[in-house]
Structures are given as structure tokens and as C-alpha cells.
Amino acid sequence: MFTYPAAIQIPDFHHPVTATVRVPGSKSISNRALILAAAGQKKFLIRDILRSEDTELMVAALASLGWSSTWVENDLTIFPRESHPAINPLPIHVGNSGTTIRFLTAFLALYPGCYLFDGIPRMRERPIEDLLDALRQLNVDVCSARNNGCPPVELTTNGLHGGTVRINGERSSQFLTALLLALPFATGDSTIIPVGKTVSEPYLEMTLRMLQQFGISVSRSERGTYLIPGSQQTTITEYAIEPDASSASYWFAMAAITQGSIKVTGLNRNSLQGDHRFVDVLEQMGCRITSDANSLTVNGQPLRGIDVDMNAISDTVMTLAVVACFATGPTRIRNVEHIRFKETDRLKAICTEMQRLGVQVEEKHDEISIFPGAMQAASLETYNDHRMAMSLALAGIRIPGVIIQNPGCVVKTYPGYWQDWQQITGTTLKTLE
């Protein structure tokens, strides 16, 4: 849909930004909906689905497995599965999409066959052993092809029959979500026992709320154990996707940095997505937040540094780190070690790039501290990480000469980000080849 240069230069400006924005659909909700739509075994319409690299990887994978689909603008219709491809093992390319490989590895355990999941080099560094161990407890033959706990993943299955499984969620909540999306369709009942502290709890709440919306029954005991009846069926044939709260965070941050006012429509305090709580963090820093049934608005005010646990909304850590550069006093972001295992080691990456800007930062194994001060122009690396690119661009609002390398990596979740940037700010990005 868009073409991207090798780099762009962000034009600095000093006026408050006032705008109303509608961001694309949520990636997290979109890929969960795709799995549940495929499980339903009937024609299914997903409205306002995110059309980006991550969701198209999921759609392409499902198509290779027999689930065809058709697009009409941002609406996608998925058709019941046809014949199983006679390729053994069936190769499934997942790029660098964590939700695609994790959700499909568990989901395809329902369908007898042999599968081989692989992706780009960074995907081969991202841990998945906790999920594989859980599936082996359910008598599924699955392993890391290189015996290092990372993809490629080899899966051979005769179906998923339920059972009791213990799973560690300390690195990613997506492992537990993958089981929650698959086990309701197993032939027998299941019990999931989480081990340790599960990170990013709001994403589990999202999964549970979506399962309920699709007519799937899952109960959780006081001890945190999940009880899942087997052989369930979805009860709906149409579902609408919320705008992406993580994508909205960049515009909320822009309002904070410029002391402007930006409204994002389609989100409210009852959103399925935990990242809408990013506005609460900005409120702690001094911003004024208003909301109604169909929007959230950030009104920027002078910013102060804060000390905050961001385990639950960790996709917005880099956004907050940049906002913190414009606050009075230091900001400490805690309990986020798990973001080292994302598209890149995000703690290390954000510290490295902020130091290029002249910002004093302190990195520990699970936290960073930002000490505001004089900043300088720099050419910033994005590590092929969409959230690094979108967050770091915010620094260029106030710092002349900031260059973002590989801006096209935003295609992963927000292909039109730079076009929206120009429209919202009234500036023109300088392309660099």
C-alpha cells in the first residue's frame, strides 16, 4: 500500500498539535480474531481488521492451510477450511510475527499433520520453548529444530485431546493465550496451571473477554487455574476490531510533548486492550485526560518525571522513554525485562538510541531510568522494529535534524504511520535515499 525510503528526517516544530485521529485496527485483537474465526468452521466476517505485515502473515499462513479469505477494504471474510495440503511437513512462514507463530503452533495441534514454522533471523532468536513444553505435556510431538528453544519449530500432531498442563508465562503472555485459543476446540476438557508471574496480564484479559464474545466458556479459579471444557463451538459469525491502543500511544505522546490536544476515536476506558492505560501514565506526568464512550483525549501540560511499573503495558515503554526526555526530573520505568525478547532487545535498543541523542540513561536488567537534559541531532537505528521507529520519531518534534533509519519497518502494524504523521502535524517529512 505504501513505499518507504531508506531513511526520513523529522522536521522539528514548536506549535501545539491539535487533532482527531482514527488509528488502524488492533494487531493483538486482529490475530486472535483470525484464529477464532478459523476455529469456527463457518463463513466469518471480521470488520475493521488491521491490514499490515503481521496480520497478512497470519492470513497467508491460514490460506496455506486451507482457510481461504477475501478482502473488501479493511473487512476480511474467512471461509471454512477446505482440503489439507498434501505437503509433509507443511512450511509456514511467520516473518517476525510472535503472535502468528505462537498462536498457530498451538492451534494447528488440533489438526493432524506435520508442520514446520520458520521466520526471519530475529525470529530464530525469540524464545518459544515454554509453549513447546506445554504442548508436549498434552502429548503433542513438537520441538525446536535447532534444540535451542527458538524457531524453527517442528510440529507433528494427531490432534489435541485436552488434559492438564503447566505453563510458564514469565517471558510472554502469548504462550498462555495460545493455549486458551486452542484448547476449547480440543476433544476433551483441559486445565491450565500458570507457573510463576505471567507478564502483560492485560493481554490475557483481552483473550478471555474475546473468548466470551465468541461464545467460548473458560473459567478461572481463585488460584489462577483455567478450566476449559472441550469440543466447544463459536456462536458468532461477525466481529469488529477496535483501533490499536498501542498505535494510539504515539499520538497521545505527541500531545504530551507539544502540550497540544489529540483525540483518538474508537477507544474508551472499557477497551479490550490494556495499552489504553498509557493515558493514565501521561496523567501521572501532568497531562489532562478526557474520555467519552467513543474517544480518549490527551491534553498536554508541563511534564514531570515519574517512577512507574510498566509490566502490564510494555509495548509503550519506548514511547514513554521518549516523552520522559521532555519532562522535569528523571523517569524510572520498571519491571519490563520481558521486552528484551520482542522484535529486538527493546531495553538495550532504546537506551542505545537515546544516548545517540545525548540523553543520559541508566539500564538495568529489568528497568531503565531517563535523565532529561540537552539533546542533539542524530541518525537513529530502528532494528527493524516498528515500535522503535514510531517512538523515536517523537524525539524529532523538538530536536532539529533527527533521522529515522528504515522507516518502512512500521509496515508490521501501522503501514500509514508516516502519512498520518504529516497530516496530523502539518509538516512534510524529508526522504533520504
N, C-alpha and C positions, 0 to 999 in steps of 0.2 A: 504493500500500500504506500510506502514511503521510501525515499532514498536518503542515504546519510553520507556526509563527508567523512574524511579521516579524523577531523577534529573541528571543534567550533570554539569561537571566542565569545564569552558572555559580555554583553555591553553593560557597564555599570550605570546605575541611575540612583537618584536620591529622592524620588517622589513616592508618597504612599500609594500602594496599589489597591484599587477598589474594583472588585469583580464578582460575578456569579459564575460558577463553574459546574459542569457535569463531567465527572471523570468516567473512564470506561468501567466495565463490569469487574467484579472481584475475581481475581485469579483463583483464590482459595475456594470460593463458592463454586465457580465455574467447573473446576476439575472434580470436585465432589459430586456436583450435579451430573456430570458426564458419566461417572461410574454408576450412580444410582439409576440414571436413565437407561444405561445398557443392561443393568440387572433386571429392569422391569419387564423385559421380554415383550414390549409392545411399542408402537409408534409413540414418540415422545418429543414435545416441543420445548426447547429451552430459549426463553426470551432474554434479550439484552446480554447475551453471553460475551465474555471478553474474547476478542479475536486478536490473539497475539501468539508469539512463538510457543509459549508453554502450553496454551490450550490447543493450538493446532498440532503440536506433538502428540497430545492425548487423542485428539480426533483422528489423526493419521494412524496411530497405533491401533485404535479400535477398528478403523477401517480395514487394516491388515488382518485383523482377527475375525472379520465377518460382519461388523456393525457398520453399515453404510449410513451416510448422512448427507444433508443438503443445507446450504447456507442461503438465507434471504436477508441481506444486510447483516444485522447483528443478531438475528434469530437462527437457531440451528434445530433442524428436525433429525432425530436419530431413529433408524428403523430396526426392527428386531433382527437378531443375529441370523445370518444365513449359514451356509456350509463352512466347516472348519477348514482352513487352508492345509493342504497336504505337504507341508514343509516341516522337516524334523531335524534339528529344532527350528522353530519359527523365530527369526531375528526381529527384535523390536528395538528401534532406535529411540532413545529418550532425550537426546541432546544433553542439556544440563538442568533438566526439569526434575527436581526432587519429588514433587507430588506425583508426576507421571510414573516414575519407576517404583515408588513405594506403594502407591495405591494399586497399580496394575499387578505388581508381584503377588500381593495378597488376593486380589480379585480373580486373577487367572488361575489361582489354585483351585477355584471352583470348577474349572473346565478341563477335563482330561486332555493331556497333551504335553509336549516339550517346548520350552520357550527359552530364548536367550536374550537378555536385556543388556544393552550397552549404550554408551553415550560419548560425549567429548572427553578429552583428557581430564578436565577438572572433575567430571562425574566419577571417574575412576579413582578419585581421591576422597569421595564423600562416603562416610560410613553407612552401612545398611545391615550389619551383622545382627543387631538386636532384633530386627524384623525377621531375618532368616532363621535365627534361633527359635523365635516364637512359632514360625510355621513348621519347623521340624518337630516341635512338641505336638503339633497337630498331624503328624505322620505325613508331612509333605517333603518330598525329596528336593531340596533347594540348597544351593551353596554359592559362595563367592568363587568364581572361576580361577582366580589367582590366589585363593586362600589367604587374602589379606583383609577380609571383612568389608570390601568395597566392590562395586561393579567391575567387570561384567558379572551378571547373575545368571546361573543356570537353574531352571525350574522344570521338574518332571512331576506330573501330578495325575492321580486317578480320581480327583475330586476332593472336596473339602467336606468332612463329615462332622465337624464340631469337636468339642472336648474342652478340657481345661488348659489354660495357657498362662504363663507368667511372662511379662514383658517389661523391659527397662525403657523408660521414657526420658532419661536424663539428657540425652543428646538431641532428641527431636520428638515432638508430639505426633508427628506424621506416622510413626510406626504404629502407635496405638490407634490412630484414626484409620489406617489401612485395614486393621483387623475389624474395627467397628463397621466399616463399609462392606466388608466381605462376609463376615460370619452370620449375619441374619439370613443369608441365602444358602448356608451350608445345610446338609440334610439332617443334621442333629443339633441339639442345643449346645451352647457354649458358655464358658465362664472365663473372663479375662481378669487376671490379678496383676495390676500395675506394681512394679518394683521400683523403689526409690522415688524421688521427687520428679514428677513429669513437668518439663518446661512448657512454656507457651500455653498455659491452661485455657485461655480464651478460644484457641483453635479447636480444642476438644469440645468445648461448649457449643461452638459452631456446628461441629459434626453431629452432636446429639440433637440439637434443635432441627437440623436439616433432616435427620432420620425420622424425627417425629413428623415433620411436614410431609414427608414422603409416605407416611403411614407405617413406619417400621417401629417395632417395640424393642426398647433397650432399657433396662432398669439398672440403677446404680445403688449399691448398698451403702450404709453409713461408713463402712470401712474402705469404700472406694472401689469395690469389686463390681465388675459389669456382668450382668446376667442377660443372655441373648437367646431367645427362642430361635430354633432353626426353621427352615422351609417357609420363610415369610415372603410376602409379595408386596410390591409398592402399590399404592392406591390412587396415584395421580398420574396424569399424562401431560402436564404442562407446568412449567416453573419459571419464575422471573428472577434474574440475578441482580443483586444490589450493586451499586457503584463501589469501586475498590477503595476501602478506607486507607490502606497503605499508600495508594497513589494520591489520595486527597491530602496526605500529610505534607506534601511538598508545597501545596498552595496555602495550607494553614501556616506553614513555616514562613512563607513569603510574606503573609500578612503580618506575622510577628516581627520579622526583620525590618520591614519597611514602615511599621506602625500604620498599616493600612487596614482594610476590611475585606475579607474574602469569604463568600458564602459558597458552600458545596451542597448542591441539591441531591436528593435521593438518599441521604444519610440522616439518621437521627440517633437519639440516645438508646433506642432499642435495637440497634443494628446487630446482626449476627456476628459481625466482625469486632474482635477486641481492639483492633487498632484505631477505632473511632475514639478511644480513650486518650489518644495523643493530645487531643484538645485539652484534656484535664491537666496534662503536664505543662502545656503552654499557659494554662490558667495559673498554675503554681509559679510560673516565671513572671506573671504580671499581666498577661493578656486577659481580655474580657470575652467570654464565650456566650453566645446566644443560640438557641435552638428552637425548632418547632417540629411538627410532625413530618416535615419533608426536607429539612435542611439543618446544617450546622454552620455557624459563622464564627470566625475568629477576628476579633478587633484588636489590633496590635497596640501595645503600650510599652513604655520603657521596661526592659527586661532585666531580671535579676537571676543570678546563678542559683542552682538548686542541687540537692542530693536526692537521687531517685533510683528506685529499683525498677528496671525496665524488662525484667524477665518475661512478663506477660505480653509485651508489645515490642518485641525485639526487632522487628523489621523497620522500626522507626528510630533505632539507635543512631544511625548515621545522620538522619535528618536533625535530630536534637543536638548532636555534636556540633553541627554547623551553626544552628541557632545559638548555641551557647557561646560561640565566638563573639557575639554581639551583645552579650549580657554584661552586667556589672557584677563582678565576683565570679569565682570558679564554679564549675558544674561537675558533679561526680555522677557517673552512670554505672550502676552496679548489677551484679547477678546475671551477666549475659555471656558467659563463656561459650554457650552453645552456638553463638553466631560465628564462631571460628570454623564451623563445619558447613557454612552456607555456600553460595556461589563462589566465594573466596573467603579467606580468613578475614572477616569484616572488622574485627577489633584491630588487628595489625594494619590492615589496609587504611582504615580511616585515620589512624594515628600517623602513618607514614605520609599521607597526603596533606594532612593538616600541618605537619611540620614543614612541608614544602611551602605552605602559605605563611610560615613564620610563627605559627601558633605553638605555644608551649603546651604539651600534652604529657600525661603520665599513664602508661599502660601496665596493667597487672593481668593476671591470668583470666579474671572474670569481670574486669571493670576498666574504665578509663576516666581520667579527670582532665578537664579543659580549663586552661587559664587564659582568659581574654587578654589581648594586647595588640600592639601594632601588627598589621598583616601586610603581605606583599604579593605581587602578581606571581603566578606560577602556572606551569603546564601540568595538569593533574591526570594521573593514570586512573582508569576505571576498572581494571582487572576483569574485563568482560562481565561486569556485574551491574545490572540495571539500576539497582538502588544506590550504588556508589555514584554513578553518573548523575542521577536526578538529585541526590543530596548535595554533592559537591558543587553543582551549578549554582546553588543558592548563595555560595560564598561570593560569586561574581557580581551579585547585586550591588555590593558596596566596595568591592576591590577591583580597580581597573586592571584589565589585562589577564583575567583568569581564562585559561584554555582547558577544555574538556576533551581528552583523547577518546577515540572510539565511541562517539555519542550514539551510534546505532545499536549499542547493546540494550537500549531501552525497549527494543522490539520484544523483549522477553515478556513484558507485562503492560507496556504503555507506548505503543508504536507512535502515537501522535503527540508525545510529550513536548517536543521542541516546537511544533506548530502551535500547541496550546500556550506554551511559554510566550511566544511572540505576540499572540492575540491578547493574552492577559496583561502583559507588561507594556504593550505598545512599542516594543523595541524590535530591532532586527538582529538576529544572530549572525555573526561573521563566520562564514565557512572557510575552512583551511584544508587544502589538499596536500 
